[in-house]
Amino acid sequence: MKSSLLALAILTITTYGASLPVAAHQSGGAEHIVIIDRDAPIQPHVAEVLERLALSEAHPDVRLVFNNSAFRGFAASMKSHCLDLLANMSDISVVEEATSIGRQLVIPRQVAPGYGTRPHVPWGLQRISSASSTVKGKAQSMDYTYTYPVAPNGQDLGAGADIYILDTGIYTQHHAFQSNPNRQVQMAWTYNGDDADVDGHGTHVAGTAGGAMVGVASNANVFGVKALDSEGGGWSSNVIAGIDYIIQSHDARMAGGNTLGSVMSMSLASAEPVQAISSAIDAAVQAGIHTVVAAGNSNKDACSASPAASGGLQGPAITVGAVGMTGRRSSFSNYGDCVDVYAPGEDIISAWPGGKEMVNSLSGTSMATPHVTGVVAGLIGGNATLAGSPGEMKEWIRMMALAQGDGKGGMMSVVSNGVKAEFEQGMIGI
């Protein structure tokens, strides 16, 4: 009878999160992500939760610590004894094994360098500023025209906005990022201490979002947050650590008056929904960070993977599918209730590492996503109301999108930057 009462007492105390003597930590085990419940009556510090597990931030099994204004937690290698303890802590909201994450990409094509001056832009920029459902011409041509709104305050093309590219890094020496001395383009954070973009994916995405020659918001600040490796892969824990950094940076820059607002761009995907990533995105949006994510390239329901599942009707992010020049939904693009809008995602020309004028033509929802990221950055610079409300921004993006058939018997909404131009007729309207 005494042992039963003692067990009940221990369970009750542990459930309320009190620190108790525990057995020595057993090193090893799979890496798990732990997120502290922000709605707990008393939210513990990370160090307190680690102490309950006989761990500390300095322990070699503790690889990452998340500590920002929106969420707290850590990633650590743990065996069943730690997992059992965490399962009985009511102030813990997520305990999830880290999973592999990869950048989204379909068809790479190397093209000759040398494209570089406006008004000659890739077809995708004309598509997002045109009322036409198709774009005529060759995808590898730079003979298209991009029309963009000029804000009354002069903050056009994303001036004053911060874009965070959560990806493989950015080759910041590219001419697409070096031609404007009035903005910042830099690598801001990396999971492994190496900020080189060996894969190239992050540089391409950054170029479309904010490159001077090929990008939508070419006056915005662009910060590289490297969470994926040289082959475009990685772990969910690194992605969450990247989000942790972005929230901290956003808070500091807003407090210092150094930005009008932030948009986080995530052209990556997991094989299935990842609760920890969804929780981190929810927290980032609550912190005021606009979040744009790729729908995925598996031609299936976008709700079946993260971060795509955090958008559409299911969450606060803006999830982006892909269309081609003919106006049809791309054959690879995910779809469904988690998708907010579609954007150009086939044969997109953008910056590439290897030379300051190097470009590459790639396809995927990864390429569609930064088109929308750039539109959001432009609106942050030009509209204070939308800048301060990710919810209203998402609604604006959805409302301004152009409804059209997807070429597969359904309907879809294709992103618009608010300037609907019919170039063949010479008419431009807002």
SULPE-V174619 format. One record per run of one state. SS is the DSSP state (H for helix, E for strand, - for the rest). FROM is the first residue (numbers start at 1). TO is the last residue. Records with the same first field share a line. If there is no record, write none. Layout:
SS=FROM-TO + FROM-TO
This chain:
-=1-1 + 16-29 + 37-45 + 53-61 + 68-71 + 79-79 + 88-91 + 98-99 + 104-108 + 111-120 + 122-122 + 128-129 + 131-143 + 145-160 + 168-174 + 179-184 + 191-200 + 211-220 + 227-232 + 256-260 + 267-267 + 271-274 + 287-289 + 295-300 + 305-307 + 312-316 + 324-328 + 330-334 + 336-340 + 345-347 + 352-358 + 363-364 + 383-383 + 388-389 + 401-401 + 406-410 + 415-419 + 423-426 + 430-430
H=2-15 + 46-52 + 80-87 + 123-127 + 175-178 + 201-210 + 236-255 + 275-286 + 302-304 + 308-310 + 365-382 + 384-387 + 390-400
E=30-36 + 62-67 + 72-78 + 92-97 + 100-103 + 109-110 + 121-121 + 130-130 + 144-144 + 161-167 + 185-190 + 221-226 + 233-235 + 261-266 + 268-270 + 290-294 + 301-301 + 311-311 + 317-323 + 329-329 + 335-335 + 341-344 + 348-351 + 359-362 + 402-405 + 411-414 + 420-422 + 427-429
